[in-house]
């Protein structure tokens, strides 16, 4: 009783279950590979942008540099562009209300943050679905195969283990395939969900810090008549 012969001798229903589980397993591995690449790039991009942001570069210069590569930027860069673009818009309208400026910047960054979180969460729900339902699909195939084996025993007078063993073995293959599809999907989902949570927290912290810097810069420019404020990341009024 080889594995291939058991699969070939299985009923159409059990074979269909095995085919579904095989497709689910392949799909889960594709998602695992793609999400690994996306989350790895997002982490590296966040670290790279934070190094630039806290290097003491003028924020207007950083905005101009990032704006040129908007299509290739993601994560913190897009949140930064959204917040600073709103800051420039408010500044050009000569709005001296720091609270209004801060509120507008926070709303813009909140929208950008939601989009980035949505991008990071993409396809994770499908991975969780595969991990949760694959064992049940495999169990359905197993139950169906065992029912078929015992039904066949009803038509004979003398039943033996040799008669029922192949049917039970081919039915249990469905359960094994269900676990084979589910276990990697569950492990990857838990791991990736943790990474997404960490990235989301770092995005939120950056948005809060950036909003605070812009608020202090706005107050500093108003009180000092445009003099440069003492911040690690500064804004030159003449470059906005």
C-alpha positions as CSV (number, residue, x, y, z in Angstrom):
1,X,0.0,0.0,0.0
2,X,2.0,2.9,-1.3
3,X,0.9,6.5,-0.8
4,X,0.2,7.1,-4.5
5,X,-1.8,3.9,-4.7
6,X,-3.9,4.9,-1.7
7,X,-4.6,8.3,-3.2
8,X,-5.5,6.7,-6.6
9,X,-7.9,4.3,-5.0
10,X,-9.6,6.9,-2.8
11,X,-13.2,7.9,-3.6
12,X,-13.9,11.0,-5.8
13,X,-14.9,13.0,-2.7
14,X,-11.8,12.2,-0.8
15,X,-9.6,12.9,-3.8
16,X,-11.4,16.3,-4.2
17,X,-10.7,17.0,-0.5
18,X,-7.0,16.2,-1.1
19,X,-6.9,18.4,-4.1
20,X,-8.3,21.3,-2.2
21,X,-5.9,20.8,0.7
22,X,-3.0,20.6,-1.8
23,X,-4.0,23.9,-3.4
24,X,-4.4,25.5,0.0
25,X,-0.9,24.4,1.0
26,X,0.6,25.8,-2.1
27,X,-1.3,29.0,-1.7
28,X,-0.2,29.4,1.9
29,X,3.5,28.9,1.0
30,X,3.2,31.5,-1.7
31,X,1.7,34.0,0.8
32,X,4.3,33.1,3.4
33,X,7.1,33.8,0.9
34,X,5.6,37.1,-0.3
35,X,4.7,38.4,3.2
36,X,8.2,37.6,4.4
37,X,9.7,39.8,1.6
38,X,7.2,42.6,2.3
39,X,7.7,42.7,6.0
40,X,11.5,42.4,5.7
41,X,11.6,45.4,3.3
42,X,9.2,47.4,5.5
43,X,11.4,46.9,8.5
44,X,14.6,47.8,6.6
45,X,12.9,50.9,5.1
46,X,11.7,52.0,8.5
47,X,15.2,51.8,10.0
48,X,16.7,53.5,7.0
49,X,14.3,56.4,7.1
50,X,14.6,56.8,10.8
51,X,18.4,57.2,10.4
52,X,17.8,59.9,7.9
53,X,15.1,61.7,9.9
54,X,17.2,61.8,13.1
55,X,20.4,62.6,11.4
56,X,19.8,66.4,11.8
57,X,18.8,67.0,8.2
58,X,16.4,69.8,7.5
59,X,12.9,68.4,7.2
60,X,12.1,70.5,4.1
61,X,15.2,69.0,2.4
62,X,14.2,65.5,3.4
63,X,10.6,66.1,2.2
64,X,11.9,67.2,-1.2
65,X,14.2,64.2,-1.4
66,X,11.5,61.7,-0.5
67,X,8.9,63.4,-2.7
68,X,11.0,62.6,-5.8
69,X,10.7,58.8,-5.0
70,X,7.2,58.7,-3.7
71,X,6.3,55.7,-5.8
72,X,9.2,53.7,-4.4
73,X,8.7,54.8,-0.8
74,X,6.5,53.1,1.8
75,X,6.0,53.0,5.5
76,X,7.4,55.9,7.5
77,X,8.3,57.8,4.3
78,X,4.7,58.0,3.2
79,X,3.5,59.0,6.7
80,X,6.2,61.7,6.8
81,X,5.2,63.0,3.3
82,X,1.5,63.1,4.3
83,X,2.2,65.0,7.5
84,X,4.7,67.4,6.1
85,X,2.5,68.2,3.1
86,X,-0.3,69.2,5.4
87,X,2.1,71.3,7.4
88,X,3.2,73.1,4.3
89,X,-0.4,73.7,3.2
90,X,-1.3,75.2,6.6
91,X,1.9,77.2,6.6
92,X,1.2,78.7,3.2
93,X,-2.2,79.8,4.3
94,X,-0.5,81.8,7.1
95,X,-2.4,79.9,9.8
96,X,-0.9,80.8,13.2
97,X,-3.0,78.4,15.2
98,X,-0.6,75.7,16.3
99,X,-3.4,73.5,17.5
100,X,-5.2,73.7,14.1
101,X,-1.9,72.8,12.4
102,X,-1.3,69.9,14.7
103,X,-4.8,68.6,14.2
104,X,-4.5,68.7,10.4
105,X,-1.1,67.0,10.4
106,X,-2.3,64.2,12.8
107,X,-5.4,63.6,10.6
108,X,-3.2,63.3,7.4
109,X,-0.7,61.0,9.1
110,X,-3.5,58.9,10.5
111,X,-4.9,58.3,7.0
112,X,-1.5,57.4,5.7
113,X,-0.9,55.1,8.7
114,X,-4.1,53.3,8.1
115,X,-3.2,52.7,4.5
116,X,0.2,51.3,5.5
117,X,-1.3,49.0,8.1
118,X,-3.7,47.8,5.5
119,X,-0.9,47.0,3.2
120,X,1.0,45.1,5.9
121,X,-2.1,43.2,6.8
122,X,-2.9,42.2,3.2
123,X,-3.5,38.4,2.8
124,X,-2.8,37.7,6.5
125,X,-6.5,36.9,6.9
126,X,-6.3,34.4,4.1
127,X,-3.3,32.7,5.8
128,X,-5.3,32.5,9.1
129,X,-8.3,31.1,7.2
130,X,-6.2,28.3,5.7
131,X,-4.7,27.5,9.0
132,X,-8.0,27.3,10.8
133,X,-10.2,25.4,8.2
134,X,-7.6,23.0,6.7
135,X,-7.8,20.5,9.6
136,X,-11.6,20.4,9.3
137,X,-11.5,19.9,5.6
138,X,-9.1,17.0,6.1
139,X,-11.3,15.6,8.9
140,X,-14.3,15.7,6.5
141,X,-12.3,13.6,4.0
142,X,-11.3,11.2,6.7
143,X,-14.9,10.8,8.0
144,X,-16.2,10.3,4.5
145,X,-13.6,7.7,3.7
146,X,-14.2,5.7,6.9
147,X,-17.9,5.8,6.3
148,X,-17.3,4.4,2.8
149,X,-15.1,1.6,4.2
150,X,-17.6,0.5,6.8
151,X,-20.4,0.7,4.3
152,X,-18.5,-1.7,2.1
153,X,-18.2,-4.1,5.0
154,X,-21.9,-4.4,5.2
155,X,-22.1,-6.2,1.9
156,X,-19.8,-9.1,3.0
157,X,-20.4,-11.9,5.5
158,X,-16.9,-12.3,6.8
159,X,-15.1,-9.0,7.5
160,X,-11.4,-8.8,8.2
161,X,-8.8,-6.1,9.0
162,X,-7.3,-6.5,5.6
163,X,-10.5,-5.4,4.0
164,X,-11.0,-2.3,6.0
165,X,-7.4,-1.2,6.5
166,X,-6.8,0.3,3.0
167,X,-10.0,2.4,3.2
168,X,-9.1,3.7,6.6
169,X,-5.5,4.4,5.5
170,X,-6.6,6.4,2.4
171,X,-9.1,8.3,4.6
172,X,-6.4,9.3,7.1
173,X,-4.3,10.7,4.4
174,X,-6.8,13.6,4.1
175,X,-6.3,14.4,7.8
176,X,-2.5,14.3,7.4
177,X,-2.8,16.7,4.4
178,X,-5.0,19.0,6.4
179,X,-2.4,19.2,9.1
180,X,0.4,19.7,6.6
181,X,-1.4,22.7,5.2
182,X,-2.5,24.1,8.5
183,X,0.6,24.0,10.7
184,X,2.9,26.2,8.5
185,X,0.0,28.6,7.9
186,X,-0.7,29.0,11.6
187,X,3.0,29.4,12.5
188,X,3.6,32.0,9.8
189,X,0.4,33.9,10.7
190,X,1.3,34.2,14.3
191,X,4.9,35.3,13.4
192,X,3.8,37.8,10.8
193,X,1.0,39.2,12.9
194,X,3.6,40.0,15.6
195,X,5.8,41.7,13.1
196,X,2.9,43.8,11.8
197,X,2.0,44.8,15.3
198,X,5.6,45.9,16.0
199,X,5.8,47.9,12.7
200,X,2.4,49.5,13.4
201,X,3.6,50.6,16.9
202,X,6.8,52.1,15.4
203,X,4.7,53.9,12.8
204,X,2.4,55.3,15.5
205,X,5.3,56.4,17.6
206,X,7.0,58.1,14.7
207,X,3.7,60.0,13.8
208,X,3.4,61.2,17.4
209,X,7.0,62.3,17.5
210,X,6.9,64.0,14.1
211,X,3.7,65.9,15.0
212,X,5.3,67.1,18.3
213,X,8.4,68.3,16.4
214,X,6.2,70.2,13.9
215,X,4.2,71.8,16.7
216,X,7.4,72.9,18.5
217,X,8.8,74.2,15.2
218,X,5.7,76.1,14.5
219,X,5.6,77.8,17.9
220,X,9.4,78.5,17.7
221,X,9.0,80.1,14.3
222,X,6.2,82.3,15.6
223,X,8.0,83.4,18.8
224,X,11.5,83.8,17.4
225,X,10.6,85.5,14.2
226,X,11.8,82.6,12.0
227,X,15.0,81.7,13.8
228,X,16.0,78.1,13.7
229,X,14.9,76.1,16.7
230,X,17.0,73.7,18.6
231,X,15.7,70.4,17.4
232,X,17.4,67.2,16.1
233,X,15.2,67.5,13.0
234,X,14.5,71.1,12.1
235,X,12.4,73.1,9.6
236,X,13.8,76.1,7.7
237,X,11.0,78.6,7.1
238,X,12.5,79.9,3.9
239,X,12.5,76.4,2.3
240,X,8.9,75.7,2.8
